[in-house]
Amino acid sequence: MRSKALFWPTVFVSLTSAVADNTPATTSQPVTGPKAIKAIDMLIDEAVKSSKIPGAVIWLEQKGRFYHRAYGQRNIVPAPKPMEKTTIFDAASLTKVVATTPSVMVLMERGKLNLNDPVKKHIPEFSGTGKSEVTIRHLLTHTSGLPPILPRKPPWSGYTTGIKLATATNMRAKPGEKYRYSDVNFILLGEIVRRISGKSLKQFAREAIFAPLGMHNTGFVLNKSAYQRVAPTTREKNGLVQGIVHDPSARSMGGIAGHAGLFTTAPDLARYCRMITGGGTLGKIRILSKDTVILMTSTQTSPSRHKANRGLGWDIDSPFSSPQSKVPAPNHSFGHTGWTGGSIWIHPTSRSFLILLSNRNHPYERRSIRPLREALGKISGKALGLHN
């Protein structure tokens, strides 16, 4: 069964056929007991009732057994519409670890780049005081010394303009000296993928990651026919932002950027997380080597120098680690969050992961949902037996 494409120029495969491949069978049997499931439901239902979020979709999995449910509303305005399990979400910064980081890792495995390559090697115009020492590793660990975001004034548009602004930004610190979470880092990484591969990040990620994994509802730049399936974000003067990336820099760059712009669903993200917990494989499909997954998700920052524990792209323990379930050592977990209300957190040794997708900024920017993420991480970790 085929229908119109969700993303240009790919062909959309129905959700029923998307899971009919050679991956290990998963079951809809509850991943944990009814008491724990009830606690999770009550927590998210209360967040919806108290208007902390309009709605959400959750996927909690351990060793192939999962709990998947939709809550609340996908739309509040112009008319209420219920959230669905297969609702498409603006992934925001989840783009960094679902599209950009694995794309860089694939190119590394192919011998096209080295983590210690200077950025200038691949983007010659990245020049200025201190910039010659910035490496790909610095970008991936947010220790480059570059500023957090691109300037918004004067107004600008165009992918090329965004890259020019990223390469022209002045250093805020010496490379490796400080941890500072930065979208600019990943805008540059997305451009490195493009220059090395000769393909846009959209095309490269689709061919190297999403298509092989059967993530047919994941990609950059939605077809307008799919807008109605998307959880909208904010309401602007021109109307509701639905199907168009929320992040202003990514939107100005045409919707394809290394830091934001990806759209996805909970079932697709579950396939991706299952690949990570599988050591780079999903069924017979290998995306990354086991060693690369371990490298990517283990500590790459200096505990004595940096105020965050970061892997390559992935967050291990930082001020952004709100979904983290505080499991005792030697257990290890990692994940990432997104501005629009999404998060992933993975515990590889137990083959467990938690996905939360929400449109917290519909139809207006709400306060942080950090308390919700923290509570959900704690309840989920306890339900999975990761701690008492």
N, C-alpha and C positions, 0 to 999 in steps of 0.2 A: 504494500500500500504506500503510495506516495502522494504528497500534496505540495502546495506552493512552498517555496523556500522561505525559511525564517531569516537567513542571512545571505546577502549577496556574496558570491554567486552560487553558494552551495545548495544542495537539494535536501529538503527536510524529510527525514524518515520518521514514521509514526512512533509514538512512545511504546506501543506494544511490540513493534519489531526491533526497537532500539535495544531491548534486553535479550532478544532472541539470538544470542551468539554463543561463543564458546567459553564464556566466563563462568566461574563457579556458581552453582545455583544458590540463590539466596532465598530465604523463607520469610513470610510475613508473620511467623510466630513471634510473639512478644520477646524483645531482647531482654526483658527483665520482668519482675513480678508486677501484679496489678496495683499494689500499693505505691510503688515507685512511679509507675505510669500515671497514676492519679495525681501524685504530687507534681509531676511535670505539667500535666494538663491544667491543674489549678493555678500554677504559677503563671503560665502564659495566658490563660483565660482572664486572670486578674489584671495582667498588664494591658490586655485589650479593653477590659471593662473600665479601667482607670485612665484610659486614653494615653498610655505611654507608647503604645503602638496601635495602628489600625488593624493589623493582622500579622500573621507569621506562618511559616512552614518549618517543621522540624524533622530531622532525620537523625535518629540515634541508632548506631549499629555496633554489634560486637560479633566477630567471627561469622558474618553472613546473616545473622538474625537481626532484624531491625524493627524500629518503630517509626512510622511516617505519618504525620498528621498535619492538616491545615487548620488554622484558627482565624476567627474574625473576618475582617473585610479586606478585599484587595483594593477596592475603591471606596472612598467616603463621598467624594464629589466627582462628577456632577450628580451621580446617583449611586447608592450603595450597591456593591457587587461582592459576593462572597469570595473569600480566598480559596484557591484550589491547590491540590497537592502538586500540580505541574505548572503552577504560575511561574512566569519568567521574571527574574529580578535583575535590577542593575547591581552588579557585583561590586562596584566601586573598587576599593583597594584589594579585594580578593584577586583582582586582575594580576597583581604583583606575583602571587604564588601559584596561581592556576594557569596563567598564560606566559608571563615574561620569564620568571625564574626557570621553569622547566625548559623553555625554549633555549635559554642560555646554556643550560646543562646539556641539552642535546647537542648543541654546537660544540661544546667542550669535548663531549665524547667522540664527536666526529673529527676532532683534531683541528677545528677551525679557530679556536681561541683558547687562551690560557687565563685562569683566574687572576694571575699576576700581570697580565698584559696591561700596560698603561692605556687609559681610555683614548689618549691621543693617537695611539697606533691605529685605531679603527675610525676615529673621528679627528682627523688632523687639525681641524679648525678649533678644537677644544684647547685653547691656549690662554696663557695669562699666568700671573704670579701663583706659584704653587701647584698649578694644574698638571704639570708634567709628571707629578708623582702619584696622581690619582689612578687607581687601578680598577679593574672590573670587580675584584673582591671588595674594594672599598664601597662601590656602588651597591652591591648586593647586601652588605652588612650595615648600610646607612652610617658609615664612618668616613665618608668622602670629604667632609668639611663644606659641602655645598648647602645652599639655603633650602628651606622646606618646600617652597612652591615657586612657580613662575610669577612674574609681575603681572598684574591685571590692568594697570594703567601705564600708558594710554591703551585703550582697547585694541585688540589685535585678533586676527583669525588666520587659519591656515596651518597645515602640518609643518611646512618648511619654516614658517615664522616661529612656531613653537620650538623647533629644534635649534634655531638660531638663538632664541632667548635662553634656552638651556645651556648652550655652549658658551654664551657670553656672560653668564652669571658669575659674580665674584665669590671667591672663597670666604667662608666665615671662620674656618679653622684649618689647621694643617691636616692633611690626609692621615687618618688613623688616630688622630688625637682625641676626638670626641664622637659620641653617638648622637646623631640628630636625624630623626625620621624625616625623609625627604622624598617627595614625589619627583623632584628633578633627577634624582639618581635613576629612577626607573624609566623616566622619559628617555634618558640617554641609553639605558640598556635596551629599550625597545628599538631605538635607532641603530644600535650596534647589531641587533638581530637582523634588521633590514639590510644593512650594508654588507654584512658577511654573507647572508643567504641570498640576497638579491630579491627577496620577497617581503611584503609587508608583514608586520607582526600578526595581523589578522590571518593572512594566508599561511604563514609558516606554522603558527600554533594550531591551526585547523588541520593541516596535513600531518604534522609530527605528533600531535597530542590528541586533539578532540575527535577527529575522524577514526583513528585506530581504536580509541576507547569507546566508541559508540556514543559520544557526547553530542548528539545531533541537535540539541536545543541550546548549545553553547557557542558563542562567537561574538565578534564585534560587528556593529552596524546592522541593526535589525531591518528586515523587510517591513514595510509599512503594514502589510497584511497581518503581521504578528503583533502589532501594537496592542490590540485588544486583550492579548494574553499576558501583558506585562503589568506588574504592580507599579503604579505611577509614583512619582516622587513629589516634588514641590509644585505649587501653583504659581506661575509667573504671569506677567502682564499679558503675554500672548496666549495664555491658557495653561492647561495641565501639562507637566513634563511626563510624558508616557511613551516609552520606546526610544527616547533620546537620552543619552548619557547625562547624568546630573552634574558630574564634576565639570567646573567651568573650563579648565585647561584642556581636558580631554575633548570636550564639546567643541572648543575653538579649533582643535587639531583635526576635526572631522570624525571624531568618535573612535579613532584608533591611536592608542597611546600605551606606553608600557606601565603606567601607574594606575590607569582606570579606563573604563570603556567596555569591559566585558559584560555580557548578559548571560545568565545561566539559570538552571533549575536545581532543586534539591536532588532529584534522582540522578542528574548528570554529575553533580558534585560528589554524590555517593560513589559513583564509578571512579572518579578521580581519586578520592580518598582511599578507596579499596586498592587502587594501583599503588599508592604510596605505602599502605600497610603490607602490601604484597611484595615489597622490595623492588618496585619498579615494573611489576607485571600485573596484568589483569587477564586471568585465564592463560591462553597461549600467546597473548600479545605483550611484548616487552617494549616499554617506552624508555626506561632508564635502567642502568645497571644497579644492582643492590648497593655497591660501593658508592655510587653517585648519590643515591637516596640518603645513605648514612651521612655522607659528607654534607649534603645540602641541609639536613635537618639536625646536625650536631652543632655545638657551640663553635662559633668562628670569631667571636669578639673576645677582648681581654677583660677578665673579671676585675683586674687591678686598675684598669684604665677607663672602662666604659660602664655607664649606669644601666646597661641593658645586656641581656644574654640573647644574642641573635645568631641564627644560622645563616645560610645563604638565602636571603629573601624571607625565610620563615622566622617567626617570633617564638622564642622559647620562654623568656621571662623578662618582661619589660613593663612600663606603665600602660601598654596597650594589651596586656595579657588577661583581660577581664574574663574570657570564657574558660580560662585554665582551671582545671580541677587540681587542687593542691595535693597531689599524690606524693607519698614519701619516696625518698631515694631507695634503690637505684632506678625507680621508674622514671621514664623520660617522656615528655609530651611536647607538642609544638602546635602552632596554628597561626591564624591571622584574623583580623577584623576588617570591616569595611564601613565607611562613613554612612552609607544608606541604611545600615542596620543588619548586615550579614556577618557571619563569623563561621570559622571552621576550627575545630580543635581535635587533634589526633593523638592517640596513645598507641604507638605501634606494637609494643610487646604483647598487648592483649587484643590486638587487631580491632581496636575500638575507635570510633570517632563520633563527634557531635557536630551537626550542621544546623545553624539557625539562620533563616532568611526572613527579613522583615522589611517593610517600607516605613521606617519610623519617621521619616520626614515628609509623609503625605498627610494632609495637603500643605503642611507647614513644618518648619524645623522645630522638632521637639528637643527637650533636654536629652542628655546622654542616656543610653540604655545600659550603661555599664552595670548598674545594680542587678538588672535582669540577667545579663550575661553571667555575672558572678554567681548568682543564685542558681541559675540553670546548670552551670558547670559543676557546682557543688553537689546538687541533687543527682545529676547524671553520673558523676564519678562514684558516688555512693551506690547508686542503683546498679552500676556495672561491677561493683566489688573492687574498685580501685583503691578505696580507703574506707575506713569505718565511719 
